Amino acid sequence: MSNLVVKGNTTVCGIEVPIVYGGFGKDQKVMLAKTVAEIHNKKLGHINELINNNLQHFVYGIDILDLKNDKNVALVLNDSKIFTRQSINASKNIYLLSQRGYTLLLKLMDSELAMKQYKEVIDEYFELKEIVKKIENILTGKDIERLVIRMDGTFRRKRETASITKMIGKGELPKGRKTYKDVTNITYNILYGMNAKEIRDYLDLGQKDNLRDYLSQKDLEEIREIEDEIHFMEKKGYSWEQIYEELLKEYPEKRKPEKAKKSIMDIKNSKRLVVGDSEIRLLV
């Protein structure tokens, strides 16, 4: 087991929580079951019981670890004031979750509120803040947020496409579609009641322009939320009909897309940036 390290605190869903690394590998950000309980307003005993009743679904060493009998870890948790010695001694389990383990636990919790909080935890704890820190010396303010959301959206769009592809394979959607294009238009129709071509016309863009490079931050965030929900519900076994019904309930009113003041390409070019997978470099 890699050494556990606590690197201060951060705020997630309005709650201050410890930033924990290790356990599954060096520099891997992880989360204690105690923290999960605090974020989702559950008793720790409830979270531990949920894990214990479903241990067969977790891969030990990849999704989850039990730190109860690790004396070195106990010292770290005590010194960081996450657990008292008394609470460590009284605990039957002290579970540690990787990001994959946390995602699995949320599926077991199976509530709409948990699903919404999941997005915040992933963004605020596991993913986006880390990328922002890497580039805060290159960009400032809203440019950082919008560029990072755009990068992160590419990953989420690929996940959504994979989920839609599975549903097409099950016969829930017509075969022979151009999946990537169709998925994009499904998302746009839910939010705007338009397809990509219609949005480009509305925003006065060329048909070869990368639409998401020109959309406002608000639009990028809402698109990402829909893509997350499609992927999440597909993983939970929802049919496409059920997914579509849920999304229409959540987005009953269609709104107009908003064009950003600067395109993503303008931001990159003005700062001479090279953007790759979760990495941004400044050309000198």
C-alpha positions in Angstrom: 0.0 0.0 0.0 1.3 3.5 -0.9 1.6 5.9 2.1 -1.4 7.9 2.8 -0.9 11.7 2.7 -3.3 14.4 3.8 -2.7 17.7 2.0 -4.9 20.2 3.8 -8.6 20.8 3.1 -10.9 21.9 0.3 -14.6 22.7 0.0 -16.9 20.3 -1.8 -20.7 20.8 -1.9 -20.2 23.6 0.6 -18.5 21.3 3.1 -14.8 21.4 4.2 -13.2 18.0 3.6 -9.6 16.7 3.8 -7.6 16.3 0.6 -6.2 12.7 0.7 -3.7 11.0 -1.6 -2.3 7.5 -1.7 -3.5 4.1 -0.7 -4.0 2.9 -4.3 -0.9 4.5 -5.8 1.4 7.5 -5.4 -0.3 10.9 -6.0 -3.7 9.3 -6.6 -6.4 11.4 -5.0 -8.8 9.3 -2.9 -11.7 9.7 -0.5 -12.5 8.3 2.9 -16.0 6.7 3.5 -16.2 9.2 6.4 -15.9 12.1 3.9 -18.5 10.5 1.6 -20.9 10.4 4.6 -20.3 14.0 5.4 -20.8 15.2 1.8 -24.0 13.2 1.3 -25.4 13.9 4.8 -25.4 10.2 5.8 -24.3 8.5 8.9 -20.9 6.8 8.6 -22.4 3.6 9.9 -24.9 3.7 7.0 -22.1 4.1 4.4 -20.1 1.3 5.9 -23.1 -1.0 6.0 -23.8 -0.2 2.4 -20.3 -1.1 1.5 -20.2 -4.3 3.6 -23.4 -5.5 2.0 -22.0 -5.0 -1.5 -18.4 -5.9 -1.1 -18.6 -8.4 -3.9 -19.1 -5.5 -6.3 -15.8 -3.7 -5.3 -12.4 -4.8 -6.4 -10.2 -4.7 -3.4 -7.0 -2.7 -4.0 -8.5 -0.9 -7.0 -11.9 0.4 -5.8 -11.6 0.1 -2.0 -9.2 -0.5 0.9 -9.8 -1.1 4.6 -7.3 0.9 6.6 -8.5 -0.3 10.0 -5.4 -2.5 10.8 -2.8 -0.2 9.3 -1.0 1.5 12.2 0.9 4.0 10.0 -2.3 5.1 8.4 -4.0 5.4 11.8 -1.3 7.8 12.8 -1.8 9.9 9.7 -5.6 10.1 10.2 -5.2 10.9 13.9 -2.5 13.6 13.3 -4.7 15.2 10.6 -7.6 15.2 13.1 -9.8 13.2 10.7 -10.3 10.5 13.3 -9.5 10.5 17.0 -7.6 7.5 18.4 -10.8 6.5 20.2 -12.9 6.5 17.0 -10.1 4.5 15.2 -10.1 1.9 17.9 -14.0 1.8 17.9 -14.3 1.4 14.1 -14.8 -2.0 12.6 -13.8 -0.6 9.2 -12.1 2.5 7.9 -12.8 2.4 4.2 -10.8 4.3 1.6 -12.3 4.7 -2.0 -10.6 5.5 -5.3 -12.5 7.6 -7.7 -13.9 4.5 -9.4 -14.8 3.1 -5.9 -16.6 6.4 -5.1 -18.6 6.2 -8.4 -19.6 2.6 -7.6 -20.7 3.6 -4.1 -22.9 6.4 -5.6 -24.6 3.9 -7.8 -25.4 1.8 -4.8 -26.8 4.9 -3.0 -29.2 5.3 -6.0 -30.8 8.7 -5.3 -31.3 11.8 -7.5 -29.7 14.0 -4.9 -26.6 11.7 -4.7 -26.3 11.9 -8.5 -26.3 15.7 -8.5 -23.8 15.8 -5.7 -21.6 13.3 -7.6 -21.0 15.9 -10.3 -19.9 18.4 -7.8 -17.6 15.9 -6.1 -15.9 14.9 -9.3 -15.5 18.5 -10.5 -14.5 20.0 -7.1 -12.5 17.2 -5.6 -11.2 14.6 -8.1 -10.8 16.4 -11.5 -11.3 20.0 -12.5 -9.6 21.8 -9.6 -6.4 19.9 -10.3 -6.3 20.9 -13.9 -7.0 24.5 -13.0 -4.1 24.6 -10.6 -1.7 23.4 -13.3 -2.6 26.3 -15.6 -3.4 29.2 -13.2 0.0 30.7 -14.0 -0.9 30.8 -17.7 -4.5 32.1 -17.7 -6.6 33.9 -15.2 -10.3 34.3 -14.4 -13.1 33.0 -16.6 -10.7 32.0 -19.4 -9.3 29.2 -17.2 -12.8 27.9 -16.2 -14.1 27.9 -19.7 -11.0 26.3 -21.3 -11.0 23.6 -18.6 -14.7 22.9 -18.9 -14.2 22.6 -22.7 -11.4 20.1 -22.3 -13.3 18.1 -19.7 -16.4 18.1 -22.0 -14.4 16.3 -24.7 -13.9 13.4 -22.3 -17.5 13.4 -21.1 -18.8 13.5 -24.7 -16.8 10.4 -25.5 -18.3 8.6 -22.5 -21.8 9.6 -23.6 -21.2 8.4 -27.1 -20.1 5.0 -25.7 -23.3 4.8 -23.7 -25.5 5.6 -26.7 -23.6 3.1 -28.8 -24.4 0.4 -26.2 -28.1 1.3 -26.3 -28.1 1.2 -30.1 -26.5 -2.3 -29.8 -29.4 -3.3 -27.5 -31.9 -2.1 -30.2 -33.2 0.8 -28.0 -32.2 3.3 -30.8 -32.2 2.9 -34.6 -29.1 1.2 -36.0 -27.1 2.7 -38.8 -26.7 6.1 -37.1 -23.5 8.2 -37.2 -23.3 7.8 -33.4 -21.0 10.7 -32.4 -23.1 13.2 -34.5 -26.4 11.8 -33.4 -25.4 11.9 -29.7 -24.4 15.6 -30.0 -27.8 16.4 -31.6 -29.7 14.5 -28.9 -28.0 16.7 -26.3 -28.6 19.9 -28.2 -32.3 19.0 -28.9 -32.9 18.4 -25.2 -31.4 21.8 -24.2 -32.3 24.0 -27.2 -34.7 22.2 -29.4 -32.2 22.6 -32.2 -29.6 20.5 -33.9 -25.9 21.5 -34.4 -26.5 23.1 -37.9 -29.4 25.2 -36.6 -27.4 26.4 -33.6 -24.5 27.4 -35.9 -27.0 29.4 -38.1 -28.5 31.0 -35.0 -25.0 32.1 -33.7 -23.9 33.1 -37.2 -21.1 30.6 -37.3 -19.6 28.8 -40.3 -20.7 25.1 -40.7 -17.0 24.0 -40.2 -16.5 25.9 -37.0 -16.2 23.7 -33.9 -19.5 24.7 -32.2 -18.4 24.1 -28.6 -15.4 26.4 -29.0 -17.9 29.3 -29.4 -20.5 28.5 -26.8 -20.7 30.4 -23.5 -19.5 28.8 -20.3 -23.1 28.4 -19.1 -23.9 26.4 -22.2 -20.8 24.2 -21.9 -21.7 23.4 -18.3 -25.3 22.5 -19.1 -24.3 20.3 -22.0 -21.8 18.5 -19.8 -24.5 17.9 -17.2 -26.7 16.2 -19.8 -23.9 14.1 -21.1 -23.1 13.0 -17.5 -26.7 12.1 -16.8 -27.0 10.0 -20.0 -23.8 8.1 -19.2 -24.8 7.7 -15.5 -28.3 6.4 -16.2 -27.1 4.0 -18.9 -24.7 2.5 -16.4 -27.5 2.1 -13.9 -29.4 0.1 -16.5 -32.0 2.7 -17.6 -33.5 2.2 -21.1 -33.2 5.0 -23.6 -36.9 5.7 -23.2 -36.5 6.1 -19.4 -33.4 8.3 -19.9 -35.1 10.6 -22.4 -38.2 11.0 -20.1 -36.0 11.9 -17.1 -34.1 14.5 -19.2 -37.3 16.1 -20.5 -38.5 16.4 -17.0 -35.3 18.1 -15.9 -35.2 20.4 -19.0 -38.8 21.1 -19.8 -38.2 24.6 -21.3 -36.0 25.0 -24.3 -33.6 28.0 -24.3 -31.5 29.8 -26.8 -27.8 29.1 -27.0 -25.4 31.9 -26.1 -22.3 32.9 -28.0 -19.2 33.5 -25.9 -17.3 36.8 -26.2 -14.1 34.9 -27.2 -13.9 31.5 -28.9 -11.7 28.8 -27.3 -9.4 29.2 -30.2 -9.0 32.9 -29.5 -8.0 32.1 -25.9 -5.5 29.5 -27.0 -4.0 31.6 -29.8 -3.8 34.8 -27.7 -1.8 32.9 -25.0 0.1 30.7 -27.4 -1.2 27.5 -25.7 -0.8 23.9 -26.7 -3.7 21.9 -25.3 -3.6 18.1 -24.9 -5.3 15.5 -22.7 -5.6 17.2 -19.3 -2.5 19.2 -20.0 -1.9 22.8 -21.1 1.5 24.2 -22.1 2.6 27.7 -22.8 4.8 28.2 -25.9 7.8 30.4 -25.2 
